[in-house]
Every structure is written in C-alpha cells, then in structure tokens.
Amino acid sequence: MKNYVYIFHVDNTMEDTDELNAAWGKWFESLGENIIDSGNPFNPKAQAQIKNGTVTMDADNVAGYTIVKASSLEEAVTWAQTCPVAMTPDGSVSVYETMPM
C-alpha cells in the first residue's frame, strides 16, 4: 500500500451547505481505514514565495487535502471520482502518490 494525497480544487463560489457536508461525511465514511490523514480545508488567502518576492494567490482554487493509502494510483483515482468535489461542475481532485524520503 502506498500513500496518495488528494488536493481538492473548487469554484471559489461553492457554498458550504448541509447537503454538501452530508455528502462529505458519506464519502469519508466510504474510505474507512484507508484514510491516513483526513486533512483540512485551506484558507483561500494564500501567498507564494517566488524568485522575485512574494505574490498573493487570490485566483487559486485549492480548497484542502486528504491523504489515503491505496494499492495503486488507479485505485486512489477511482475513490476520488466519487468525491463530492469531483462531482460538482467546476470542482476537481488531483491525486499524487507520495514518495519516500
């Protein structure tokens, strides 16, 4: 089993509703013991350090992360396909395998 990071991308106008929260709860429940770190949402106010200084990331749509263990990237992607974010018109989930250091 390897670890995979889900990075959630959302339309910044997406509202936090009871229906969405219920869908999140159901999705996390479906992942069960495969969750390594349920993660946290990100504050939309972010900055990035670049060669020439710091820039504000106002247009970035990264909303948070979760870390899961799966037998393959394909399995982790299959689970991500059922994520509430991936099922919204402007949402997506990036899936990255973590590499041992």
C-alpha positions in Angstrom: 0.0 0.0 0.0 1.2 3.5 -0.9 0.1 6.9 0.3 -1.8 9.3 -2.0 -2.6 12.9 -1.5 -5.9 14.3 -2.7 -5.8 18.0 -3.5 -9.3 19.5 -3.8 -9.9 22.3 -6.3 -13.3 24.1 -6.1 -15.0 27.0 -7.7 -14.5 29.8 -5.1 -18.2 30.5 -5.1 -19.1 27.0 -3.9 -21.2 27.3 -0.8 -20.9 25.2 2.3 -24.3 23.6 2.7 -25.8 20.8 4.9 -26.2 18.7 1.8 -22.5 19.1 0.8 -21.4 18.4 4.4 -23.6 15.2 4.4 -22.0 14.1 1.1 -18.5 14.7 2.6 -19.3 12.6 5.6 -20.6 9.8 3.5 -17.6 9.9 1.2 -15.1 9.9 4.1 -17.0 7.0 5.7 -16.7 5.1 2.4 -12.9 5.5 2.5 -12.8 4.0 6.0 -9.4 2.8 7.3 -7.8 3.9 4.1 -7.7 7.5 5.4 -4.2 8.3 6.7 -4.9 12.0 7.4 -8.4 13.4 6.8 -6.7 16.7 6.1 -8.1 20.2 6.5 -9.6 22.9 4.3 -7.3 25.8 3.2 -7.9 29.4 3.9 -8.4 31.0 0.4 -6.0 33.8 1.2 -2.6 32.4 0.3 0.8 33.6 -0.8 3.6 32.0 -2.8 7.3 32.7 -2.5 8.9 33.2 -5.9 12.4 34.2 -7.0 11.5 37.9 -7.1 9.4 38.1 -3.9 6.0 37.1 -2.6 2.8 37.0 -4.6 -0.8 36.7 -3.5 -2.6 33.6 -4.7 -6.1 35.2 -5.0 -7.2 33.3 -8.1 -6.0 29.9 -6.7 -8.9 27.4 -6.2 -7.1 24.9 -4.0 -9.5 24.1 -1.1 -7.8 21.4 1.0 -6.3 18.0 1.1 -6.7 14.4 2.4 -4.1 11.6 2.5 -5.2 8.0 1.8 -3.5 4.6 1.4 -4.3 2.6 -1.7 -2.8 -0.3 -3.6 -2.3 1.8 -6.8 -2.8 5.2 -8.3 -5.7 3.8 -10.3 -7.4 2.7 -7.1 -6.9 6.1 -5.4 -8.2 7.9 -8.6 -11.3 5.6 -8.6 -12.1 6.7 -5.0 -11.5 10.4 -5.9 -14.1 10.0 -8.7 -16.8 9.6 -6.1 -15.7 12.7 -4.0 -18.3 15.4 -3.7 -15.9 18.0 -5.1 -15.2 15.9 -8.2 -19.0 15.7 -8.8 -19.5 19.5 -9.0 -19.4 21.3 -12.3 -16.2 23.3 -11.6 -14.5 21.0 -9.0 -11.7 18.5 -9.4 -9.5 16.3 -7.3 -5.8 16.0 -8.1 -4.2 12.7 -6.9 -0.5 12.4 -6.1 1.5 9.5 -4.9 3.8 10.4 -2.1 7.4 9.4 -2.5 9.5 8.1 0.4 12.4 10.3 1.6 
